[in-house]
């Protein structure tokens, strides 16, 4: 979101979010005057809060109430106005090392212990996945026409697992071009090209393919296949075991945002029976603004694609153990201490990447 704010507007937004995180009460101008050294009058603060509300960064839950940050307000707060707490990062690192450095512990004990420490430090529900082998490399790929306009994608991985999916190629060809023999030849040429480019790599590498290397008449398949096979690769990359270690559930659900029993039940159901969807989400590494992978991913409110947690914030990071990787995360209300949560998630990911296991 490209919202241009003056330094004073940023300062008022920062103070409003910070005060609301601390109190869970709608914020008025008088509270900011009393609590923070803003150097402006209560009337000026009210005017600026009005501007921030028009920009969609704050809102009033009731006409006579103070203001509350919106998801967009939290996003600007996280992206522009704060930095992870270095002090808490060091404290988290020390606590993890002191509490979990046991030469007779295995990885299960290590992750369970880290989940409890992460929950205690963040005040949120902690989520840590068991590391999974980064397999699923392509051994062979074939595109086979099953009927006019419909193609079956067959993928064989390096572990000889076979996956298939149906692709609708009708958007790439016109009715006049539907010639079974011609399409068969074209699909074989495209299959050969994909195999030559992707064999021994993850299917997700398809997004980096240079389709200009293929003759122009076949490039019409490029966008369609890139989108379809990328989605297919993401779906098929979820391992059979998607176990997630949790910590701090009962403590986190005492937050005022979770006062409605229906909401708590929905979240609990997701944690208990929809772990595969949650696993896919927290193990994803979206690109940052510079195109590089972000060390810590922060999803706020409606940015979460899973309906049960669209009123929550999910902060996660990937950890690596050799050729294996897992994810560390915390889940809490959007009104959480982002500086602390980001710091402890990053510290836990670094610790699990580096911790020695006998």
C-alpha positions as CSV (number, residue, x, y, z in Angstrom):
1,X,0.0,0.0,0.0
2,X,1.5,3.3,-1.1
3,X,0.1,5.8,1.4
4,X,2.1,9.0,1.7
5,X,2.3,10.3,5.2
6,X,4.1,13.2,6.7
7,X,6.5,12.7,9.6
8,X,3.9,14.0,12.0
9,X,1.2,11.7,10.6
10,X,3.5,8.7,10.9
11,X,4.3,9.7,14.5
12,X,0.6,9.9,15.4
13,X,-0.1,6.6,13.7
14,X,2.8,5.0,15.6
15,X,1.6,6.3,18.9
16,X,-2.0,5.2,18.2
17,X,-1.1,1.7,17.3
18,X,1.3,1.4,20.2
19,X,-1.2,2.6,22.7
20,X,-3.9,0.3,21.4
21,X,-1.6,-2.7,21.5
22,X,-0.9,-1.9,25.2
23,X,-4.4,-1.2,26.3
24,X,-6.9,-2.9,23.9
25,X,-9.0,0.2,24.2
26,X,-10.0,2.6,21.4
27,X,-7.5,5.5,21.4
28,X,-8.5,9.2,21.8
29,X,-6.4,12.3,21.4
30,X,-6.2,13.0,25.1
31,X,-4.7,9.6,25.8
32,X,-1.9,10.3,23.3
33,X,-1.3,13.8,24.8
34,X,-1.0,12.3,28.2
35,X,1.1,9.3,27.3
36,X,3.5,10.5,24.6
37,X,5.6,13.6,24.0
38,X,4.1,14.5,20.7
39,X,4.7,18.3,20.9
40,X,1.2,19.2,19.5
41,X,-2.2,20.0,20.9
42,X,-5.1,17.6,21.4
43,X,-7.0,19.3,18.6
44,X,-4.1,18.8,16.2
45,X,-4.0,15.2,17.1
46,X,-7.7,14.8,16.5
47,X,-7.4,16.4,13.1
48,X,-4.5,14.1,12.1
49,X,-6.4,11.0,13.4
50,X,-9.2,12.1,11.2
51,X,-6.9,12.3,8.2
52,X,-5.6,8.8,9.0
53,X,-9.1,7.5,9.3
54,X,-10.0,8.9,5.8
55,X,-6.9,7.1,4.5
56,X,-8.2,3.8,5.9
57,X,-5.5,3.4,8.5
58,X,-7.7,4.0,11.6
59,X,-11.4,3.5,12.3
60,X,-14.0,4.1,15.0
61,X,-15.8,1.0,16.4
62,X,-18.5,3.4,17.7
63,X,-19.3,7.0,16.9
64,X,-18.4,8.3,20.3
65,X,-15.3,6.0,20.7
66,X,-11.7,6.6,20.0
67,X,-10.0,5.0,17.1
68,X,-8.5,1.6,16.4
69,X,-5.9,0.6,13.8
70,X,-7.1,-1.1,10.7
71,X,-5.2,-3.9,9.0
72,X,-3.8,-1.3,6.6
73,X,-2.7,0.8,9.6
74,X,-0.9,-2.2,11.2
75,X,0.7,-2.9,7.8
76,X,2.3,0.6,7.6
77,X,3.2,0.3,11.3
78,X,5.1,-3.0,10.7
79,X,6.7,-2.0,7.4
80,X,7.7,1.5,8.1
81,X,7.5,2.5,11.7
82,X,9.2,-0.2,13.8
83,X,12.2,-2.4,14.0
84,X,12.4,-5.8,15.7
85,X,13.6,-5.6,19.3
86,X,17.3,-6.4,19.3
87,X,17.2,-6.7,23.1
88,X,14.4,-9.3,22.9
89,X,16.2,-11.1,20.1
90,X,19.3,-11.6,22.3
91,X,17.1,-12.6,25.3
92,X,15.3,-15.2,23.2
93,X,18.6,-16.5,21.9
94,X,20.1,-16.9,25.4
95,X,16.9,-18.5,26.8
96,X,16.7,-21.0,23.9
97,X,20.4,-21.9,24.3
98,X,20.3,-22.2,28.1
99,X,17.0,-24.1,28.2
100,X,17.4,-26.4,25.2
101,X,21.0,-27.2,24.9
102,X,20.8,-30.8,26.1
103,X,23.1,-33.3,24.3
104,X,20.7,-36.2,25.0
105,X,17.7,-34.4,23.4
106,X,16.4,-35.3,20.0
107,X,14.7,-33.1,17.5
108,X,11.2,-33.7,18.8
109,X,12.2,-32.5,22.3
110,X,14.0,-29.5,20.9
111,X,11.0,-28.4,18.8
112,X,8.5,-28.9,21.7
113,X,10.7,-26.9,24.0
114,X,11.2,-24.1,21.5
115,X,7.4,-24.0,20.9
116,X,6.8,-23.4,24.6
117,X,9.5,-20.7,24.9
118,X,8.3,-19.0,21.8
119,X,4.7,-18.9,23.2
120,X,5.9,-17.6,26.5
121,X,8.0,-14.8,25.0
122,X,5.4,-13.7,22.4
123,X,2.1,-14.3,24.3
124,X,0.8,-15.9,21.2
125,X,0.1,-19.4,19.9
126,X,3.4,-20.8,18.7
127,X,3.6,-23.0,15.7
128,X,6.7,-25.0,14.6
129,X,6.7,-27.6,11.9
130,X,8.9,-30.6,11.8
131,X,11.6,-30.3,9.2
132,X,10.9,-31.9,5.9
133,X,13.3,-33.1,3.2
134,X,13.4,-30.7,0.2
135,X,12.6,-33.4,-2.3
136,X,10.1,-33.4,-5.1
137,X,12.7,-32.7,-7.7
138,X,11.5,-33.4,-11.3
139,X,12.6,-36.7,-12.9
140,X,10.1,-36.6,-15.9
141,X,7.2,-34.5,-17.1
142,X,4.7,-35.3,-19.8
143,X,1.8,-33.4,-21.3
144,X,-0.8,-35.8,-22.8
145,X,-4.0,-34.6,-24.6
146,X,-7.0,-36.5,-23.2
147,X,-9.6,-34.7,-25.2
148,X,-9.7,-31.5,-27.3
149,X,-8.8,-28.5,-25.1
150,X,-7.9,-30.7,-22.1
151,X,-4.5,-32.0,-21.2
152,X,-3.2,-34.3,-18.5
153,X,0.0,-33.2,-16.8
154,X,2.0,-36.3,-15.5
155,X,4.9,-35.6,-13.2
156,X,7.4,-38.2,-11.9
157,X,9.7,-37.0,-9.0
158,X,13.2,-38.1,-8.1
159,X,11.6,-40.5,-5.5
160,X,9.5,-42.1,-8.3
161,X,6.3,-40.6,-6.9
162,X,3.8,-39.9,-9.7
163,X,1.4,-37.0,-9.7
164,X,-1.2,-35.9,-12.3
165,X,-3.5,-33.0,-12.9
166,X,-5.9,-31.9,-15.7
167,X,-5.1,-28.6,-17.4
168,X,-7.6,-26.7,-19.6
169,X,-5.6,-25.4,-22.5
170,X,-8.6,-24.0,-24.4
171,X,-7.7,-20.4,-23.5
172,X,-4.4,-20.9,-25.3
173,X,-5.9,-22.1,-28.6
174,X,-8.8,-21.2,-30.8
175,X,-11.5,-23.5,-32.0
176,X,-10.1,-23.4,-35.5
177,X,-6.7,-24.6,-34.2
178,X,-8.0,-27.7,-32.4
179,X,-6.4,-30.4,-34.4
180,X,-5.7,-33.5,-32.3
181,X,-2.5,-34.5,-34.1
182,X,-1.1,-31.0,-34.2
183,X,-1.8,-30.5,-30.5
184,X,-0.2,-33.8,-29.7
185,X,3.0,-32.8,-31.6
186,X,3.1,-29.4,-29.9
187,X,2.6,-30.9,-26.4
188,X,5.5,-33.3,-27.0
189,X,7.7,-30.5,-28.0
190,X,6.7,-28.4,-25.0
191,X,7.2,-31.5,-22.7
192,X,10.7,-32.0,-24.1
193,X,11.5,-28.4,-23.5
194,X,10.2,-28.5,-19.9
195,X,12.1,-31.7,-19.2
196,X,15.4,-30.3,-20.6
197,X,15.0,-27.1,-18.5
198,X,13.6,-28.5,-15.3
199,X,15.0,-32.1,-14.8
200,X,16.6,-32.3,-11.4
201,X,15.0,-29.1,-10.2
202,X,11.8,-28.2,-8.3
203,X,8.8,-27.5,-10.5
204,X,8.6,-24.1,-8.9
205,X,11.6,-23.2,-11.0
206,X,9.2,-23.0,-13.9
207,X,8.5,-19.4,-12.9
208,X,12.1,-18.6,-13.9
209,X,11.9,-20.2,-17.4
210,X,12.8,-18.1,-20.4
211,X,10.0,-19.1,-22.8
212,X,11.7,-17.1,-25.6
213,X,14.0,-20.1,-26.0
214,X,11.0,-22.0,-27.4
215,X,9.7,-21.3,-30.9
216,X,7.2,-18.5,-31.1
217,X,4.3,-20.9,-32.1
218,X,4.7,-22.7,-28.8
219,X,5.0,-19.7,-26.5
220,X,1.3,-19.3,-26.3
221,X,1.4,-22.2,-23.8
222,X,3.8,-20.3,-21.6
223,X,1.6,-18.2,-19.3
224,X,-1.0,-20.9,-18.9
225,X,1.4,-23.6,-18.1
226,X,3.5,-21.4,-15.8
227,X,0.4,-20.6,-13.7
228,X,-1.1,-24.1,-13.7
229,X,2.1,-26.1,-13.1
230,X,3.2,-23.6,-10.3
231,X,-0.1,-24.1,-8.5
232,X,0.2,-27.9,-9.1
233,X,3.7,-27.9,-7.6
234,X,2.6,-26.0,-4.5
235,X,-0.2,-28.5,-3.9
236,X,1.9,-31.6,-4.5
237,X,4.8,-30.3,-2.3
238,X,2.9,-30.8,0.9
239,X,4.5,-33.9,2.6
240,X,2.4,-36.7,4.0
241,X,3.5,-35.7,7.5
242,X,2.4,-32.1,8.3
243,X,2.7,-32.3,12.0
244,X,2.8,-28.9,13.7
245,X,3.9,-28.4,17.3
246,X,1.8,-25.9,19.2
247,X,2.4,-23.9,22.4
248,X,0.5,-21.3,24.4
249,X,-2.9,-22.0,23.1
250,X,-4.9,-21.5,26.3
251,X,-3.0,-18.4,27.2
252,X,-3.3,-16.7,23.9
253,X,-7.1,-17.4,23.6
254,X,-7.7,-15.5,26.8
255,X,-7.0,-12.3,24.8
256,X,-10.1,-10.0,24.6
257,X,-10.2,-10.4,20.8
258,X,-11.1,-14.1,21.4
259,X,-14.0,-13.5,23.8
260,X,-16.6,-14.9,21.4
261,X,-16.8,-18.7,21.9
262,X,-17.6,-19.3,18.2
263,X,-14.4,-17.6,17.1
264,X,-12.4,-19.7,19.5
265,X,-14.0,-22.9,18.3
266,X,-13.3,-22.0,14.7
267,X,-9.6,-21.4,15.5
268,X,-9.3,-24.6,17.5
269,X,-10.9,-26.6,14.8
270,X,-8.4,-25.3,12.3
271,X,-5.5,-26.1,14.6
272,X,-6.7,-29.6,15.3
273,X,-8.1,-30.7,11.9
274,X,-6.9,-28.4,9.2
275,X,-3.2,-28.6,9.8
276,X,-2.4,-29.3,6.1
277,X,-3.7,-25.9,5.0
278,X,-2.0,-24.1,7.8
279,X,1.3,-26.0,7.1
280,X,1.2,-24.8,3.5
281,X,0.7,-21.2,4.6
282,X,3.5,-21.0,7.2
283,X,6.0,-23.0,5.1
284,X,5.6,-20.6,2.2
285,X,8.3,-18.0,1.5
286,X,6.7,-15.1,-0.3
287,X,9.0,-12.6,-2.0
288,X,9.8,-9.3,-0.3
289,X,9.4,-5.9,-2.0
290,X,12.9,-6.3,-3.5
291,X,12.1,-9.7,-5.0
292,X,14.2,-11.5,-2.4
293,X,12.8,-14.0,0.2
294,X,11.8,-12.3,3.4
295,X,13.5,-13.7,6.6
296,X,10.3,-13.1,8.6
297,X,6.8,-13.0,6.9
298,X,4.0,-11.0,8.6
299,X,0.5,-11.6,7.5
300,X,-2.0,-9.2,9.1
301,X,-5.8,-9.8,9.3
302,X,-7.4,-10.2,5.9
303,X,-4.0,-10.9,4.3
304,X,-4.4,-14.4,5.7
305,X,-6.1,-16.6,3.1
306,X,-7.5,-19.0,5.8
307,X,-10.9,-17.8,6.9
308,X,-10.6,-18.8,10.6
309,X,-7.6,-16.5,11.1
310,X,-8.6,-13.5,9.0
311,X,-8.9,-11.5,12.2
312,X,-5.4,-12.6,13.4
313,X,-1.8,-11.9,12.6
314,X,0.5,-14.7,11.6
315,X,4.3,-14.2,11.8
316,X,6.5,-16.9,10.4
317,X,10.1,-17.7,9.4
318,X,11.8,-20.7,7.7
319,X,14.5,-22.6,9.4
320,X,17.0,-25.0,7.7
321,X,18.7,-28.1,8.9
322,X,21.0,-29.3,6.0
323,X,18.8,-30.3,3.1
324,X,15.7,-30.1,5.3
325,X,13.5,-27.1,6.3
326,X,10.7,-26.3,8.6
327,X,8.8,-23.2,9.8
328,X,8.5,-21.3,13.0
329,X,5.6,-19.0,13.6
330,X,3.3,-17.3,16.1
331,X,-0.5,-16.6,15.7
332,X,-2.3,-14.0,17.7
333,X,-4.7,-11.1,17.4
334,X,-3.8,-8.2,15.1
335,X,-3.3,-6.3,18.3
336,X,0.0,-7.9,19.2
337,X,3.5,-6.6,20.0
338,X,5.0,-6.9,16.5
339,X,8.5,-5.7,17.5
340,X,8.7,-8.5,20.0
341,X,6.9,-11.2,18.0
342,X,9.1,-10.6,14.9
343,X,12.3,-10.7,17.0
344,X,11.5,-13.9,18.8
345,X,10.3,-15.7,15.6
346,X,13.6,-14.8,13.9
347,X,15.6,-15.9,17.0
348,X,13.8,-19.2,17.2
349,X,14.3,-19.9,13.4
350,X,18.0,-19.1,13.7
351,X,18.4,-21.3,16.8
352,X,16.6,-24.3,15.2
353,X,18.8,-23.9,12.1
354,X,22.0,-23.9,14.2
355,X,21.3,-26.1,17.2
356,X,23.4,-29.2,17.6
357,X,21.5,-32.5,17.9
358,X,23.5,-35.5,19.2
